């Protein structure tokens, strides 16, 4: 397997880190997450125009920049390390992949717009219960003239309040199908949700007869959604690895500089053990995430298994790293002034998104052909 990092990966990493050093500091993140759109409009434009992040992994004939999903995972890892709020996950991973994998050639222009960053996309799938499954949706579609009228609502839509293009999973006469609708469509209402993680905005979208366009053939949504959710799990795993690494860095730096009883607290065995344990778990999680990202371009048959392995392990590892970072910082780790609490919130919210660790373990057992019992 050639899933180790190479010069292309490191070049991408250096470029993204250089951008974040100027525009993705902790002060920048705090300013951006409190802004109205929830992301830096100017920074997003630079990421797309100068670094081409939204075009990475998209076929060149659809306006992409070449490379593969492994390079995109490098970008996500670095953005996750900085907690930089951007539409990349919702637009590039969720919306663009849904359109690409639909096989509908008429959406080529929409994909190209997403790849260029001119358009921000999102995927409306989950109902209010928080389940991301194509066969458990509350939005329905009814033929009207040359289009389809959507009725119902979708919750927990990542960047749903700012997206220009909404890819919707709706029930069409008993067949879950894909549709897309523009943000200004009549009958579409967008309500920002209050979330624990302020660095990743979510919204509830209500469709009241808004006219949408069918993407692909009726009934293809389950196949497309399953593949997109696997990619979303891998993308989140990459973010989680980056965030956990930053948690470890913050904890180690604090342990070196915090003096208690006349010596750095990092010299105490209990603190050493915490840091060492996180490091070991992080190394294993990084291997799982990078192997899964490598499989997207090189071993597609392995994606379902590797995606569940990566998401389950990286979720728990990030929670551990964030928790230990706060513990090492002591009581002040919970306070607003310290970055540790921001990573803690991202870690726990990401663990729930697109399936908990238990959900993915059950999925892994099922995909390996093992008997399982239902996990709530």
Secondary structure, 3 states (H helix, E strand, C coil): CCCCCCHHHHHHHHHHHHHHHHHCCHHHHHHHHCCCCCCCHHHHHHHHHCCCHHHCCCCHHHCCCCCCHHHHHHHHHHHHHHCCCCCHHHHHHHHHHHHHHCCCHHHHHHHHHHHHCCCCEEEECCCCCCCCCCCCCCCEEEEECCEEEEEEEEEEEECCCCCCEEEEEEEECCEEEEEEEECCCCCEEEEECCCCCCCCCEEEEEEEEEEEEEECCCCCHHHHHHHHHHHHHHHHHHHHHHHHHHHHHHHHHHHHHCEECCEEHHHCHHHHHHHHHHHHHHHHHHHHHHHHHHHHHHCHHHHHHHHHHHHHHHHHHHHHHHHHHHHHHHHHHHCCCCCHHHHHHHHHHHHHCCCCHHHHHHHHHHHCCCCCCCCC
